[in-house]
Amino acid sequence: MGTVTQRLVYWLTEHPEITKFRWSTTHSWGSTWSFLLSSMAAYLLLSLVLHLFLILFRRRRPVPLGPIPALHSLSMSLIYAVIFTGTVFSAAAEIRDTRWFWRRSKTPLQWLLCFPLGTRPSGRVFFWSYAYYLSRFLDMFRTYFTILQRRKLGFLNIFKNLMLLCMSFLWLEFSQSFQLVAIMLATLVYSVVYGYRFWRAIGQPSTCFPFVLSCQTVLLGCNVLCHVGVLLLHLRKGGCNGIGAWIFNSVLNATMLLLFVNSFVRKMHSRRRRRRRKVEDDSLLHSLNEEKVENKIKDKNL
């Protein structure tokens, strides 16, 4: 058991590709602003074209995709689980190796939320931040599955994917504080969410409440609370690295939280309306059946 754990720790924290990682335009794929902007534009354009293509050809039935969505959900669940585990182990290793430098001014939790000024995007934790950035591109394929299967262009989902891609790029570009906590929260939640989507894709029953939307709303709420902690640390501890990008990140998180809460409230209201209609229909059907029985009894008596 000890050997297995040691190997796991080595492959997640001590491998040369991880410890020697450095975010730069020459060493990291997709690390330029032009690549980010062109990728976001291509994603948005392809989503619109695919949606318009289905409208023009008046296809009413979902496009059969077979097991592809289920396999995608399973793959993303495993990928996010690996990134979560790697981030946790790498953060622990980084705290162990660098604590001598900042232990007089910060606790480990404060370090997770607030990087010291001058932090550069290199080493273990930024390797897993880069892995999360790349995973956002794989996550975007779900948008195409949704358009093909449901013939709906979910602007909330598209906006969320674009903003998360942009934020994960900024984390690396500016060595932004708070990113480790954000990655651990996001990968943990998304691993569960995609596991649930795989569960549903193989024909298993769903929950009695909007599970995915609830998880995403809780995640955004936790992010907002952590942002408050970053702000307090920045004001009291002499500054956090990448605070400019953090401000932009905070605005995006607050915007997405408002959009998700609005969507959650509307879905819950819609479900309650459907339940009320079902109860009313059942009561009407029950009263009609009672009338029929009473009429039959009257006919027999006559």
Buried (B, 14 or more C-beta within 10 A) or exposed (E): EEEEEEEEBEBBBBEEEBBEBBBEEEEBEBBEEEEBEEBBEEBBEBBEEBBEEBEEEEEEEEBEBEEEBBEBBBBBBBBBBBBBBBBBBBBBBBBEEBBEEBEEEBEBEBBBBBBBBEBEBBBBBBBBBBBBBBBBBEBBBBBBBBBBBEBEBBEEBBBBBBBBBBBBBBBBBBBBBBBBBBBBBBBBBBBBBBBBBBBBBEEEEEEEEBBBBBBBBEBBBBBBEBBEBBBEBBEEBEBBBBBEBBEBBBEBBBBBBEBBBEBBEEBBEEEEEEEEEEEEEEEEEEEEEEEEEEEEEEEEEE
